């Protein structure tokens, strides 16, 4: 019996000692937080803004219908290269063609009248010249007859000429003067007729101008039934078929789109950038573009256009033109010109652009997840013997002190003598996984980088235990 009790007492003593050791160990580890750590390092850093969108040509034009009717001809197919001025499609144009033919006939008829009027004017001019020549001849004869008459009168006065011969000279002279007067009257009449012919010619010219204007108007109407390429490019969209009806746009009603011509010499990636990132994007910044249809390839580009108006994600409308709440998430359009687009690229392909907004060489960096926010009051250590002061502050709070306590500070937890101490930092650009530190840390400082829950909840000055082992995945059965 004595041996049995000795064994029991020995076992009880060992059990008490084990419990004591365990309690002592648990007490010593009370408040210790297991953390993961990393070091403040230097390296090259690039700030990247990632956004998605689609491939678009820089310059493209939707060829709309300018006349109403049925499509009778489509002379190209999707993917064809076209030249500026090339005929693309034609709308049924029987009536406007007939109108143009009628106007052309009118122009031809008026031009014939003009030719006739011009010929008549020329004849009138020739007739006047002939009559004037005849008048000059008659005046010459008048001078001769006058001389003969004057000589006959002298002979008659001297009784050397018979009265019959004298009167013949006199009547011949008087008749010639009457003839000249008649010729002058005929010339005046011919001039009046010539002026009438000239007026008719001017009137015919006016009619020609009017007929030509009408012809041009109807010819312009006829041209609207033909769709021609406004630029060199590629047919990228052809939604219309032969026989379908098209209508032009009127006021707020959109007209039919016959096809789209794109200038493929300059290809862009049109992406939507979040409003929180758009302030970092500037013209000329470089970008890496990936296209979903071309995996494994990256293309270079540069920013050429930045939208000034926000676009609501839910509607795609400009924020200033929408009645939707301003709390909707907004994007901004950014256009990136591709430096060397591939030949097989097509408009409408989905793409992703990574715009490099800033770079730093040999920058002091830390992992982004190490950065956290704390209120100043949460970082203050309670002072011993200040219970009365605390009670008094609780009854009469100081607004300025309360505001100061609630000030939010950005920083990281630095390991110092087994404790985590909060240190305020100023940051610069943000990379994919790291962020630049401008002040507050030095290269080689050991900081808390995980876990996420620990960084959110750890207290300033807490005892920590470092465990940087990678978590072991659960075994699968």
C-alpha positions as CSV (number, residue, x, y, z in Angstrom):
1,X,0.0,0.0,0.0
2,X,2.8,2.4,0.8
3,X,4.3,1.8,-2.6
4,X,1.0,2.4,-4.3
5,X,0.6,5.8,-2.6
6,X,4.1,6.8,-3.4
7,X,3.4,6.2,-7.1
8,X,0.1,8.1,-7.0
9,X,1.8,11.0,-5.2
10,X,4.7,11.0,-7.7
11,X,2.3,11.1,-10.7
12,X,0.3,13.9,-9.1
13,X,3.4,15.9,-8.5
14,X,4.5,15.4,-12.1
15,X,1.0,16.4,-13.4
16,X,1.0,19.6,-11.3
17,X,4.5,20.4,-12.6
18,X,3.4,19.9,-16.2
19,X,0.3,22.1,-15.6
20,X,2.5,24.7,-14.1
21,X,5.0,24.7,-17.0
22,X,2.1,24.9,-19.6
23,X,0.5,27.7,-17.7
24,X,3.8,29.6,-17.4
25,X,4.4,29.2,-21.2
26,X,0.8,30.2,-22.1
27,X,1.1,33.3,-19.8
28,X,4.4,34.3,-21.4
29,X,2.9,34.1,-24.9
30,X,-0.2,36.1,-23.9
31,X,-0.7,39.0,-26.4
32,X,2.0,37.7,-28.9
33,X,0.8,38.1,-32.6
34,X,2.2,35.9,-35.3
35,X,3.1,38.1,-38.4
36,X,4.8,37.8,-41.7
37,X,7.5,40.3,-42.5
38,X,9.4,41.8,-45.4
39,X,12.2,44.3,-45.9
40,X,12.2,47.8,-47.3
41,X,14.1,47.5,-50.6
42,X,15.2,49.6,-53.6
43,X,14.3,48.9,-57.2
44,X,12.8,50.2,-60.4
45,X,9.1,51.0,-60.2
46,X,6.5,51.8,-62.8
47,X,2.9,53.0,-62.2
48,X,0.5,51.3,-64.5
49,X,-3.1,52.1,-65.3
50,X,-4.9,49.1,-66.8
51,X,-8.1,49.5,-68.8
52,X,-10.1,47.6,-71.4
53,X,-11.8,48.6,-74.6
54,X,-11.8,47.8,-78.3
55,X,-9.7,48.3,-81.4
56,X,-10.9,51.1,-83.7
57,X,-9.4,52.9,-86.7
58,X,-8.6,56.6,-85.9
59,X,-10.6,57.7,-88.9
60,X,-13.8,55.9,-90.1
61,X,-16.9,57.1,-91.8
62,X,-20.4,55.6,-91.8
63,X,-21.7,55.9,-95.4
64,X,-25.4,56.9,-94.9
65,X,-28.2,57.0,-97.4
66,X,-28.8,60.5,-99.0
67,X,-31.9,59.4,-101.0
68,X,-34.8,57.1,-100.4
69,X,-35.3,53.9,-102.4
70,X,-34.2,50.4,-102.9
71,X,-30.5,49.4,-103.2
72,X,-30.0,48.2,-106.8
73,X,-26.2,47.7,-106.8
74,X,-23.5,47.1,-104.2
75,X,-20.2,47.2,-105.9
76,X,-17.9,46.2,-103.0
77,X,-17.9,43.6,-100.3
78,X,-16.7,43.7,-96.6
79,X,-12.9,43.7,-96.4
80,X,-12.4,45.3,-99.8
81,X,-9.9,48.2,-100.1
82,X,-11.5,51.2,-101.8
83,X,-10.1,54.5,-103.2
84,X,-11.5,58.0,-102.6
85,X,-14.3,58.7,-105.1
86,X,-14.9,55.1,-105.9
87,X,-18.5,54.1,-106.5
88,X,-19.7,51.8,-103.7
89,X,-23.5,51.4,-104.0
90,X,-26.4,52.7,-106.0
91,X,-30.1,53.4,-105.1
92,X,-32.8,53.0,-107.7
93,X,-32.7,56.3,-109.7
94,X,-35.2,56.0,-112.6
95,X,-37.0,59.3,-111.9
96,X,-34.0,61.5,-111.2
97,X,-32.2,60.1,-114.2
98,X,-35.2,61.1,-116.4
99,X,-35.3,64.5,-114.8
100,X,-31.6,65.0,-115.6
101,X,-32.2,63.9,-119.2
102,X,-35.1,66.4,-119.5
103,X,-33.0,69.2,-118.1
104,X,-30.1,68.3,-120.4
105,X,-32.5,68.4,-123.4
106,X,-33.6,71.9,-122.2
107,X,-30.1,73.0,-122.0
108,X,-29.3,71.7,-125.5
109,X,-32.4,73.5,-126.9
110,X,-31.5,76.7,-125.3
111,X,-27.9,76.4,-126.5
112,X,-29.4,75.9,-130.1
113,X,-31.4,79.1,-129.6
114,X,-28.3,80.9,-128.5
115,X,-26.4,79.7,-131.6
116,X,-29.3,80.9,-133.8
117,X,-29.4,84.3,-132.0
118,X,-25.6,84.7,-132.3
119,X,-25.9,83.9,-136.1
120,X,-28.7,86.4,-136.5
121,X,-26.7,89.1,-134.7
122,X,-23.7,88.4,-136.9
123,X,-25.9,88.7,-140.0
124,X,-27.3,92.0,-138.7
125,X,-23.8,93.3,-138.2
126,X,-22.8,92.3,-141.7
127,X,-26.0,93.9,-143.2
128,X,-25.3,97.2,-141.3
129,X,-21.7,97.2,-142.6
130,X,-23.0,96.6,-146.2
131,X,-25.6,99.4,-145.9
132,X,-23.0,101.8,-144.6
133,X,-20.7,100.9,-147.5
134,X,-23.6,101.6,-149.9
135,X,-24.3,104.9,-148.2
136,X,-20.7,105.9,-148.6
137,X,-20.9,105.1,-152.3
138,X,-24.1,107.1,-152.7
139,X,-22.5,110.1,-150.9
140,X,-19.6,109.9,-153.3
141,X,-22.1,109.9,-156.2
142,X,-23.9,112.8,-154.6
143,X,-20.8,114.8,-154.5
144,X,-20.2,114.1,-158.2
145,X,-23.8,114.9,-159.1
146,X,-23.6,118.1,-157.1
147,X,-20.6,119.2,-159.1
148,X,-22.3,118.3,-162.3
149,X,-25.4,120.2,-161.2
150,X,-23.4,123.3,-160.3
151,X,-21.6,123.2,-163.7
152,X,-24.9,122.8,-165.5
153,X,-26.3,125.7,-163.6
154,X,-23.4,128.0,-164.7
155,X,-23.8,126.9,-168.3
156,X,-27.6,127.4,-168.1
157,X,-27.1,130.9,-166.7
158,X,-24.8,131.7,-169.6
159,X,-27.3,130.4,-172.1
160,X,-24.9,127.7,-173.1
161,X,-27.0,124.7,-171.9
162,X,-30.6,123.8,-172.8
163,X,-33.2,123.9,-170.0
164,X,-34.0,120.2,-170.5
165,X,-30.4,119.1,-169.8
166,X,-30.2,121.5,-166.9
167,X,-33.4,120.1,-165.3
168,X,-32.1,116.5,-165.8
169,X,-28.9,117.3,-163.9
170,X,-31.0,119.0,-161.2
171,X,-33.5,116.1,-160.8
172,X,-30.7,113.6,-160.8
173,X,-29.0,115.5,-158.0
174,X,-32.2,115.8,-155.9
175,X,-33.0,112.1,-156.4
176,X,-29.5,111.2,-155.1
177,X,-30.0,113.3,-152.0
178,X,-33.4,111.5,-151.4
179,X,-31.6,108.1,-151.9
180,X,-29.0,109.0,-149.3
181,X,-31.7,110.0,-146.8
182,X,-33.5,106.7,-147.4
183,X,-30.2,104.8,-147.0
184,X,-29.6,106.5,-143.7
185,X,-33.1,105.7,-142.5
186,X,-32.5,102.0,-143.5
187,X,-29.3,101.9,-141.5
188,X,-31.0,103.2,-138.4
189,X,-33.7,100.5,-138.9
190,X,-31.0,97.9,-139.3
191,X,-29.2,99.1,-136.2
192,X,-32.5,98.8,-134.2
193,X,-33.0,95.3,-135.6
194,X,-29.4,94.5,-134.6
195,X,-30.1,95.8,-131.0
196,X,-33.1,93.6,-130.9
197,X,-31.0,90.6,-132.0
198,X,-28.4,91.5,-129.3
199,X,-31.2,91.6,-126.6
200,X,-32.5,88.3,-127.8
201,X,-29.0,86.9,-127.6
202,X,-28.6,88.2,-124.0
203,X,-32.0,86.8,-123.1
204,X,-31.0,83.4,-124.5
205,X,-27.7,83.4,-122.5
206,X,-29.8,84.1,-119.3
207,X,-32.1,81.2,-120.2
208,X,-29.0,79.0,-120.7
209,X,-27.7,80.0,-117.2
210,X,-31.1,79.2,-115.8
211,X,-31.3,75.9,-117.6
212,X,-27.8,75.0,-116.6
213,X,-28.6,75.8,-112.9
214,X,-31.7,73.5,-113.1
215,X,-29.6,70.8,-114.7
216,X,-27.0,71.1,-112.0
217,X,-29.6,70.9,-109.3
218,X,-31.2,67.7,-110.8
219,X,-27.7,66.3,-111.5
220,X,-26.9,66.8,-107.8
221,X,-30.1,65.1,-106.8
222,X,-29.1,62.2,-109.1
223,X,-25.6,62.0,-107.6
224,X,-27.1,61.5,-104.1
225,X,-28.5,58.1,-105.3
226,X,-24.8,57.0,-105.7
227,X,-22.7,56.3,-102.6
228,X,-19.0,57.0,-103.2
229,X,-15.9,56.5,-100.9
230,X,-15.0,59.7,-99.1
231,X,-11.5,58.4,-98.4
232,X,-9.0,55.6,-99.0
233,X,-9.8,52.8,-96.7
234,X,-11.3,49.4,-96.0
235,X,-15.0,48.3,-96.0
236,X,-15.4,47.2,-92.3
237,X,-19.1,47.0,-92.1
238,X,-21.7,46.2,-94.8
239,X,-25.2,45.7,-93.2
240,X,-27.2,46.4,-96.3
241,X,-28.1,43.9,-99.1
242,X,-29.3,44.5,-102.7
243,X,-33.1,45.1,-102.7
244,X,-33.3,46.5,-99.3
245,X,-34.9,50.0,-98.8
246,X,-32.9,52.8,-97.4
247,X,-34.0,56.3,-96.1
248,X,-32.0,59.4,-95.4
249,X,-31.9,60.9,-91.9
250,X,-34.3,63.7,-91.1
251,X,-34.1,65.9,-88.0
252,X,-33.7,63.6,-85.0
253,X,-34.3,60.4,-87.0
254,X,-31.2,58.5,-87.9
255,X,-30.9,57.5,-91.6
256,X,-29.9,54.1,-93.0
257,X,-26.2,53.2,-92.8
258,X,-25.1,51.5,-96.0
259,X,-21.6,50.7,-95.0
260,X,-18.6,51.8,-93.0
261,X,-15.2,52.8,-94.5
262,X,-12.2,52.8,-92.2
263,X,-8.8,54.3,-92.7
264,X,-6.6,51.5,-91.5
265,X,-3.4,53.4,-91.7
266,X,-3.8,54.6,-88.1
267,X,-5.2,52.0,-85.7
268,X,-6.1,52.9,-82.1
269,X,-7.2,51.2,-78.9
270,X,-10.1,53.1,-77.4
271,X,-10.3,52.2,-73.7
272,X,-12.3,53.4,-70.7
273,X,-10.2,54.5,-67.7
274,X,-11.7,54.7,-64.2
275,X,-12.2,58.1,-62.8
276,X,-9.7,57.4,-60.0
277,X,-6.9,56.8,-62.5
278,X,-7.7,59.3,-65.3
279,X,-5.8,62.1,-63.5
280,X,-2.6,60.1,-63.9
281,X,-3.0,59.7,-67.7
282,X,-1.4,62.3,-70.0
283,X,-0.9,62.7,-73.7
284,X,2.2,61.0,-75.1
285,X,2.4,58.3,-72.3
286,X,3.5,54.9,-73.6
287,X,1.2,51.8,-73.3
288,X,1.4,48.1,-73.8
289,X,-1.7,46.7,-75.7
290,X,-2.8,43.1,-75.7
291,X,-5.6,41.8,-78.0
292,X,-7.8,39.0,-76.9
293,X,-7.8,37.5,-80.4
294,X,-4.0,37.5,-80.5
295,X,-2.8,35.8,-77.3
296,X,0.9,36.0,-76.4
297,X,1.5,39.2,-78.3
298,X,2.0,42.7,-76.9
299,X,1.9,45.9,-79.1
300,X,3.3,49.3,-78.2
301,X,1.3,52.5,-78.4
302,X,1.0,56.0,-77.0
303,X,-1.9,58.1,-75.7
304,X,-3.2,60.5,-78.3
305,X,-6.6,61.6,-76.9
306,X,-8.1,61.9,-73.4
307,X,-11.9,62.5,-73.0
308,X,-13.0,65.5,-71.0
309,X,-16.5,64.1,-70.2
310,X,-17.2,61.2,-67.9
311,X,-19.1,58.2,-69.2
312,X,-21.5,56.4,-66.9
313,X,-20.7,52.7,-66.9
314,X,-24.3,51.5,-66.6
315,X,-25.5,53.5,-69.7
316,X,-22.5,54.5,-71.7
317,X,-23.9,58.0,-71.9
318,X,-22.0,61.2,-71.0
319,X,-22.5,62.0,-67.4
320,X,-23.4,65.6,-68.2
321,X,-26.2,64.4,-70.6
322,X,-27.7,61.8,-68.2
323,X,-30.3,62.2,-65.5
324,X,-28.8,59.2,-63.6
325,X,-27.4,59.8,-60.2
326,X,-23.9,61.2,-60.1
327,X,-23.0,58.4,-57.7
328,X,-22.8,56.0,-60.6
329,X,-19.3,54.7,-61.4
330,X,-17.7,56.7,-64.2
331,X,-15.1,56.2,-66.8
332,X,-13.2,58.4,-69.2
333,X,-12.4,57.6,-72.9
334,X,-8.7,57.3,-73.7
335,X,-7.5,56.8,-77.2
336,X,-4.1,55.0,-77.7
337,X,-2.5,55.0,-81.2
338,X,-0.8,51.7,-82.0
339,X,2.8,52.2,-83.2
340,X,3.0,49.1,-85.4
341,X,-0.4,47.4,-85.8
342,X,-0.4,43.9,-87.3
343,X,-1.9,43.4,-90.7
344,X,-4.5,40.9,-89.4
345,X,-6.0,43.4,-87.0
346,X,-9.7,44.1,-87.3
347,X,-11.9,46.9,-85.8
348,X,-14.0,45.8,-82.9
349,X,-11.5,43.4,-81.4
350,X,-11.4,43.4,-77.6
351,X,-8.2,44.7,-76.1
352,X,-6.5,45.7,-72.8
353,X,-4.1,48.6,-72.5
354,X,-1.6,49.1,-69.7
355,X,-0.5,52.8,-69.7
356,X,2.7,53.6,-67.9
357,X,1.9,56.8,-66.1
358,X,5.2,57.2,-64.1
359,X,8.5,55.5,-63.6
360,X,11.1,55.6,-60.8
361,X,14.6,54.2,-60.9
362,X,16.2,52.8,-57.7
363,X,13.2,53.8,-55.6
364,X,12.6,52.9,-52.0
365,X,9.6,50.4,-52.1
366,X,7.5,48.3,-49.9
367,X,4.7,45.8,-50.7
368,X,1.3,47.5,-51.1
369,X,-0.4,45.2,-48.6
370,X,1.9,46.5,-45.8
371,X,0.4,49.9,-46.0
372,X,-2.4,50.6,-43.5
373,X,-4.4,53.4,-41.9
374,X,-4.7,54.2,-38.1
375,X,-6.3,57.0,-36.2
376,X,-3.8,59.0,-34.1
377,X,-5.7,58.2,-30.9
378,X,-5.4,54.5,-31.5
379,X,-1.6,54.8,-31.6
380,X,-1.3,56.7,-28.3
381,X,-0.1,54.6,-25.3
382,X,-2.2,55.0,-22.1
383,X,-0.3,56.8,-19.3
384,X,-0.1,55.4,-15.8
385,X,-2.1,57.2,-13.1
386,X,-4.2,59.0,-15.6
387,X,-7.6,57.5,-14.6
388,X,-8.8,60.7,-13.1
389,X,-7.7,62.7,-16.0
390,X,-9.4,60.2,-18.4
391,X,-12.6,60.4,-16.4
392,X,-12.5,64.2,-16.4
393,X,-11.9,64.2,-20.2
394,X,-14.8,61.8,-20.6
395,X,-17.1,64.3,-18.8
396,X,-15.7,67.4,-20.6
397,X,-14.3,66.3,-24.0
398,X,-12.1,68.8,-25.8
399,X,-13.3,69.1,-29.5
400,X,-9.9,70.0,-30.8
401,X,-8.3,67.0,-29.0
402,X,-11.0,64.7,-30.2
403,X,-10.5,65.9,-33.8
404,X,-6.7,65.4,-33.4
405,X,-7.3,61.8,-32.1
406,X,-9.4,60.9,-35.1
407,X,-6.9,62.1,-37.6
408,X,-6.0,59.2,-39.9
409,X,-2.4,58.4,-40.5
410,X,-0.9,56.3,-43.3
411,X,1.9,54.1,-42.4
412,X,3.4,50.6,-41.8
413,X,4.3,48.5,-38.7
414,X,8.1,48.2,-38.2
415,X,9.6,45.4,-36.1
416,X,11.6,46.8,-33.2
417,X,12.9,44.6,-30.4
418,X,10.1,42.0,-30.9
419,X,7.4,44.6,-31.1
420,X,5.4,46.1,-33.9
421,X,5.7,49.9,-34.0
422,X,3.5,52.0,-36.3
423,X,5.5,54.4,-38.4
424,X,3.9,57.1,-40.6
425,X,5.1,57.2,-44.2
426,X,4.7,59.3,-47.2
427,X,4.2,57.5,-50.5
428,X,4.8,58.2,-54.2
429,X,3.8,56.2,-57.2
430,X,2.1,52.8,-57.1
431,X,3.3,49.8,-59.1
432,X,1.6,46.5,-59.6
433,X,2.6,45.0,-56.2
434,X,4.8,47.7,-54.6
435,X,4.5,51.3,-53.7
436,X,7.2,54.0,-53.5
437,X,8.1,55.4,-50.0
438,X,9.2,59.0,-49.9
439,X,9.8,59.4,-46.2
440,X,9.5,57.5,-42.9
441,X,11.5,54.3,-43.7
442,X,15.0,53.3,-44.6
443,X,16.4,50.6,-46.8
444,X,16.6,47.3,-44.8
445,X,13.8,48.1,-42.3
446,X,11.8,45.0,-41.4
447,X,8.1,45.7,-41.7
448,X,4.9,43.6,-41.2
449,X,3.5,42.4,-44.5
450,X,0.8,40.0,-43.5
451,X,-1.5,38.6,-42.9
452,X,-4.2,40.9,-44.1
453,X,-6.2,40.3,-40.9
454,X,-3.2,41.0,-38.8
455,X,-2.4,44.3,-40.5
456,X,-5.9,45.4,-40.0
457,X,-6.1,44.5,-36.3
458,X,-2.6,44.7,-34.9
459,X,-2.1,47.3,-32.1
460,X,0.8,49.7,-31.9
461,X,3.5,48.2,-29.6
462,X,2.1,44.6,-29.7
463,X,4.5,41.7,-29.1
464,X,5.0,39.8,-32.4
465,X,6.3,36.5,-33.5
466,X,7.7,36.2,-37.1
467,X,6.5,33.3,-39.2
468,X,7.4,33.7,-42.9
469,X,6.8,30.1,-43.8
470,X,4.5,29.6,-46.8
471,X,1.1,28.1,-45.8
472,X,0.9,24.4,-46.5
473,X,-2.0,23.4,-48.9
474,X,-4.4,20.9,-47.5
475,X,-3.8,17.3,-48.6
476,X,-6.3,16.0,-51.1
477,X,-7.7,12.5,-50.8
